[in-house]
Amino acid sequence: MIKKVKFVSIPVTDQVRALEFYTEKLGFTVHTDAPMGDWRWIELTIPGAETGLTITPANPNSIAVGSWMNLCLDTADINATYEELKAKGVEFTEPPTAQPWGTFAMFKDPDGNTFVLSQSED
């Protein structure tokens, strides 16, 4: 049956700009970069993770560019990750905040897609 989530697609307006952000600022690596007509199939992997991301041009059937993404990225040290990403120019909409259910921060990619960054409790 189903083994894992292979990837999550993120809608973007500029694949080149998005590729630079996700690889140079977030540290993802390119798994596949292949032509698909007038755009590219770009699949990224996260070092140490099984689930990857695709950055695809937005279309009427996808989530709107600039939306809150139903995706939470995990880190072992949220404060260190926050400082590292902020130093690379990543825009945070909320700094690390402790809540009864865990610590999180929120950031945006160049298209305004918003993500949750959460600290592992294990």
GROMACS elastic network, one bead per residue, 0.5 to 0.9 nm:
[ bonds ]
;  ai    aj funct       b0    kb
    2     5     6  0.82494   500
    3     6     6  0.87995   500
    4    50     6  0.76083   500
    4    51     6  0.74732   500
    5     8     6  0.77651   500
    5    50     6  0.76940   500
    5    51     6  0.56725   500
    5    52     6  0.82121   500
    6    50     6  0.69880   500
    6    52     6  0.60965   500
    6    53     6  0.82045   500
    7    43     6  0.78782   500
    7    44     6  0.83878   500
    7    45     6  0.85139   500
    7    50     6  0.85818   500
    7    51     6  0.51890   500
    7    54     6  0.65663   500
    8    51     6  0.76138   500
    8    52     6  0.64709   500
    8    54     6  0.61882   500
    8    55     6  0.87453   500
    8    71     6  0.83184   500
    9    43     6  0.87554   500
    9    52     6  0.87536   500
    9    53     6  0.56372   500
    9    55     6  0.59061   500
    9    56     6  0.66827   500
    9    62     6  0.88333   500
   10    53     6  0.69976   500
   10    54     6  0.60443   500
   10    56     6  0.62035   500
   10    57     6  0.83855   500
   10    58     6  0.82928   500
   10    62     6  0.88026   500
   10    63     6  0.79842   500
   10    65     6  0.81241   500
   10    69     6  0.78651   500
   10   113     6  0.80076   500
   11    54     6  0.84257   500
   11    55     6  0.60089   500
   11    56     6  0.51342   500
   11    57     6  0.54705   500
   11    59     6  0.79546   500
   11    62     6  0.70821   500
   11    63     6  0.67027   500
   11    64     6  0.69377   500
   11    65     6  0.54452   500
   11    66     6  0.82782   500
   11   111     6  0.85277   500
   11   113     6  0.81676   500
   12    15     6  0.63758   500
   12    17     6  0.89328   500
   12    18     6  0.68663   500
   12    55     6  0.63548   500
   12    56     6  0.59002   500
   12    57     6  0.51167   500
   12    58     6  0.57472   500
   12    64     6  0.88553   500
   12    65     6  0.59164   500
   12    66     6  0.82287   500
   12   110     6  0.85271   500
   12   111     6  0.61746   500
   12   113     6  0.83211   500
   13    17     6  0.86013   500
   13    18     6  0.81985   500
   13    56     6  0.82156   500
   13    57     6  0.57742   500
   13    58     6  0.65646   500
   13    65     6  0.72796   500
   13   111     6  0.67853   500
   14    17     6  0.54726   500
   14    18     6  0.61534   500
   14    19     6  0.85753   500
   14    56     6  0.87084   500
   14    57     6  0.72082   500
   14   111     6  0.82984   500
   15    19     6  0.58555   500
   15    20     6  0.85227   500
   15    39     6  0.81699   500
   15    40     6  0.78065   500
   15    42     6  0.81922   500
   15    55     6  0.65939   500
   15    56     6  0.68802   500
   15    57     6  0.70045   500
   16    19     6  0.51253   500
   16    20     6  0.63404   500
   16    21     6  0.87734   500
   17    20     6  0.52314   500
   17    21     6  0.63580   500
   17    22     6  0.88403   500
   17   110     6  0.75609   500
   18    21     6  0.50476   500
   18    22     6  0.61415   500
   18    23     6  0.84754   500
   18    55     6  0.71154   500
   18   109     6  0.75849   500
   18   110     6  0.68358   500
   18   111     6  0.80007   500
   19    22     6  0.53404   500
   19    23     6  0.59948   500
   19    24     6  0.80705   500
   19    30     6  0.85912   500
   19    42     6  0.80709   500
   19    44     6  0.87601   500
   19    55     6  0.75163   500
   20    23     6  0.54005   500
   20    24     6  0.54684   500
   20    25     6  0.74195   500
   21    24     6  0.55197   500
   21    25     6  0.51861   500
   21    26     6  0.67278   500
   21    27     6  0.86523   500
   21    90     6  0.85063   500
   21   109     6  0.71736   500
   21   110     6  0.73922   500
   22    25     6  0.58010   500
   22    27     6  0.64110   500
   22    28     6  0.57384   500
   22    29     6  0.81499   500
   22    44     6  0.82375   500
   22   109     6  0.82061   500
   23    26     6  0.57015   500
   23    29     6  0.58192   500
   23    30     6  0.75873   500
   23    44     6  0.82619   500
   24    27     6  0.56008   500
   24    28     6  0.75992   500
   24    88     6  0.85558   500
   25    28     6  0.82787   500
   25    84     6  0.89644   500
   25    85     6  0.65680   500
   25    88     6  0.59580   500
   25    89     6  0.77538   500
   25    90     6  0.71600   500
   26    46     6  0.88536   500
   26    85     6  0.71074   500
   26    88     6  0.88571   500
   26    90     6  0.86293   500
   27    46     6  0.74060   500
   27    47     6  0.79162   500
   28    44     6  0.61451   500
   28    45     6  0.56161   500
   28    47     6  0.66414   500
   28    52     6  0.87569   500
   28    53     6  0.89728   500
   29    43     6  0.86431   500
   29    44     6  0.54239   500
   29    45     6  0.52650   500
   29    46     6  0.64822   500
   29    47     6  0.73467   500
   30    33     6  0.69212   500
   30    42     6  0.72424   500
   30    43     6  0.62099   500
   30    45     6  0.63342   500
   31    42     6  0.75769   500
   31    43     6  0.54333   500
   31    44     6  0.51624   500
   31    45     6  0.60671   500
   31    52     6  0.87472   500
   32    41     6  0.69424   500
   32    42     6  0.54560   500
   32    44     6  0.69591   500
   33    40     6  0.64485   500
   33    41     6  0.55398   500
   33    43     6  0.65609   500
   33    44     6  0.87161   500
   34    39     6  0.87361   500
   34    40     6  0.54151   500
   34    41     6  0.51574   500
   34    42     6  0.66651   500
   35    38     6  0.74699   500
   35    39     6  0.61579   500
   35    41     6  0.61552   500
   35    42     6  0.87323   500
   36    39     6  0.52399   500
   36    41     6  0.60205   500
   37    40     6  0.73443   500
   39    56     6  0.80828   500
   39    57     6  0.74157   500
   40    55     6  0.88647   500
   40    56     6  0.75720   500
   40    57     6  0.86746   500
   41    54     6  0.73909   500
   41    55     6  0.76315   500
   41    56     6  0.69546   500
   42    53     6  0.83491   500
   42    54     6  0.55335   500
   42    55     6  0.58402   500
   42    56     6  0.71552   500
   43    52     6  0.69553   500
   43    53     6  0.57462   500
   43    55     6  0.68072   500
   43    56     6  0.89874   500
   44    52     6  0.54785   500
   44    53     6  0.51066   500
   44    54     6  0.59849   500
   44    55     6  0.80098   500
   45    48     6  0.85720   500
   45    49     6  0.72973   500
   45    50     6  0.77284   500
   45    51     6  0.69883   500
   45    53     6  0.64729   500
   45    54     6  0.88399   500
   46    49     6  0.53634   500
   46    50     6  0.75836   500
   46    51     6  0.72995   500
   46    52     6  0.60314   500
   46    53     6  0.81276   500
   47    50     6  0.85009   500
   49    52     6  0.74262   500
   56    59     6  0.87798   500
   57    65     6  0.89050   500
   58    61     6  0.81123   500
   58    62     6  0.61826   500
   58    63     6  0.74552   500
   58    64     6  0.68662   500
   58    65     6  0.64617   500
   59    62     6  0.54701   500
   59    63     6  0.80835   500
   59    64     6  0.80197   500
   60    63     6  0.80054   500
   60    64     6  0.79725   500
   61    64     6  0.87565   500
   62    65     6  0.85498   500
   63    66     6  0.87675   500
   63    67     6  0.71505   500
   63    69     6  0.84182   500
   64    67     6  0.57963   500
   64   113     6  0.88067   500
   65    68     6  0.89599   500
   65   111     6  0.64633   500
   65   112     6  0.71732   500
   65   113     6  0.63536   500
   66    69     6  0.86153   500
   66   108     6  0.84702   500
   66   109     6  0.85052   500
   66   110     6  0.88110   500
   66   111     6  0.54898   500
   66   114     6  0.70502   500
   67   111     6  0.88896   500
   67   112     6  0.68860   500
   67   114     6  0.63087   500
   68    71     6  0.84735   500
   68   108     6  0.88867   500
   68   112     6  0.83642   500
   68   113     6  0.57180   500
   68   115     6  0.65191   500
   68   116     6  0.88964   500
   69    72     6  0.81816   500
   69   113     6  0.63263   500
   69   114     6  0.57111   500
   69   115     6  0.56943   500
   69   116     6  0.81799   500
   70   114     6  0.88085   500
   70   115     6  0.75321   500
   70   116     6  0.84210   500
   71   114     6  0.88898   500
   71   115     6  0.62235   500
   71   116     6  0.66918   500
   71   117     6  0.88980   500
   72   115     6  0.62584   500
   72   117     6  0.57552   500
   72   118     6  0.66953   500
   73   115     6  0.74310   500
   73   116     6  0.61804   500
   73   118     6  0.61254   500
   73   119     6  0.85804   500
   74    78     6  0.84491   500
   74   116     6  0.85471   500
   74   117     6  0.58960   500
   74   119     6  0.57333   500
   74   120     6  0.61767   500
   75    78     6  0.58779   500
   75    81     6  0.71952   500
   75   117     6  0.71615   500
   75   118     6  0.61386   500
   75   120     6  0.58994   500
   76    80     6  0.89504   500
   76    81     6  0.84272   500
   76   118     6  0.84484   500
   76   119     6  0.54842   500
   76   120     6  0.52673   500
   76   121     6  0.79057   500
   76   122     6  0.84732   500
   77    80     6  0.55503   500
   77    81     6  0.61616   500
   77    82     6  0.85310   500
   77   118     6  0.88823   500
   77   119     6  0.60990   500
   77   120     6  0.77477   500
   78    81     6  0.50617   500
   78    82     6  0.58436   500
   78    83     6  0.85301   500
   78    96     6  0.68068   500
   78   103     6  0.76309   500
   78   104     6  0.73634   500
   78   105     6  0.78339   500
   78   117     6  0.74536   500
   78   118     6  0.66696   500
   78   119     6  0.52637   500
   78   120     6  0.84726   500
   79    82     6  0.50516   500
   79    83     6  0.62167   500
   79    84     6  0.86014   500
   79    95     6  0.87124   500
   79    96     6  0.65767   500
   79   119     6  0.87979   500
   80    83     6  0.51971   500
   80    84     6  0.61206   500
   80    85     6  0.86005   500
   81    84     6  0.50701   500
   81    85     6  0.60268   500
   81    86     6  0.83212   500
   82    85     6  0.53309   500
   82    86     6  0.59207   500
   82    87     6  0.84941   500
   82    90     6  0.88797   500
   82    92     6  0.83559   500
   82    95     6  0.74563   500
   82    96     6  0.72828   500
   82   105     6  0.77297   500
   82   117     6  0.85972   500
   83    86     6  0.51022   500
   83    87     6  0.60725   500
   83    88     6  0.86937   500
   84    87     6  0.52196   500
   84    88     6  0.65036   500
   84    90     6  0.89432   500
   85    88     6  0.50341   500
   85    89     6  0.65377   500
   85    90     6  0.54026   500
   85    91     6  0.83589   500
   85    92     6  0.88974   500
   86    89     6  0.51019   500
   86    91     6  0.66816   500
   86    92     6  0.73223   500
   87    90     6  0.73293   500
   90   107     6  0.70090   500
   90   108     6  0.71186   500
   90   109     6  0.72928   500
   90   110     6  0.86124   500
   91   106     6  0.87216   500
   91   107     6  0.55791   500
   91   108     6  0.56476   500
   91   109     6  0.73945   500
   91   110     6  0.85412   500
   92    95     6  0.64410   500
   92   105     6  0.74058   500
   92   106     6  0.56414   500
   92   108     6  0.62970   500
   92   114     6  0.89719   500
   93   105     6  0.77705   500
   93   106     6  0.54747   500
   93   107     6  0.54334   500
   93   108     6  0.72306   500
   93   114     6  0.84116   500
   94    97     6  0.76307   500
   94   104     6  0.84556   500
   94   105     6  0.53391   500
   94   106     6  0.50217   500
   94   107     6  0.70065   500
   95   104     6  0.77412   500
   95   106     6  0.67786   500
   95   107     6  0.85313   500
   96   103     6  0.63774   500
   96   104     6  0.52271   500
   96   106     6  0.78552   500
   96   117     6  0.84524   500
   96   118     6  0.85163   500
   97   102     6  0.83868   500
   97   103     6  0.53874   500
   97   104     6  0.54636   500
   97   105     6  0.62313   500
   98   101     6  0.80969   500
   98   102     6  0.59595   500
   98   104     6  0.66856   500
   99   102     6  0.51583   500
   99   103     6  0.57661   500
   99   104     6  0.79253   500
  100   103     6  0.81578   500
  102   118     6  0.74519   500
  102   119     6  0.71341   500
  102   120     6  0.83306   500
  102   121     6  0.75810   500
  103   117     6  0.85332   500
  103   118     6  0.59063   500
  103   119     6  0.57944   500
  103   120     6  0.85704   500
  103   121     6  0.89954   500
  104   116     6  0.66259   500
  104   117     6  0.54434   500
  104   119     6  0.64360   500
  105   115     6  0.84411   500
  105   116     6  0.58914   500
  105   117     6  0.51119   500
  105   118     6  0.65717   500
  105   119     6  0.89712   500
  106   114     6  0.67573   500
  106   115     6  0.55880   500
  106   117     6  0.58912   500
  106   118     6  0.87219   500
  107   112     6  0.86993   500
  107   113     6  0.82562   500
  107   114     6  0.55950   500
  107   115     6  0.54798   500
  107   116     6  0.67232   500
  107   117     6  0.75677   500
  108   111     6  0.74906   500
  108   112     6  0.51318   500
  108   113     6  0.53233   500
  108   115     6  0.62527   500
  109   112     6  0.53356   500
  109   113     6  0.54651   500
  109   114     6  0.67332   500
  109   115     6  0.81724   500
  110   113     6  0.74762   500
  111   114     6  0.88545   500
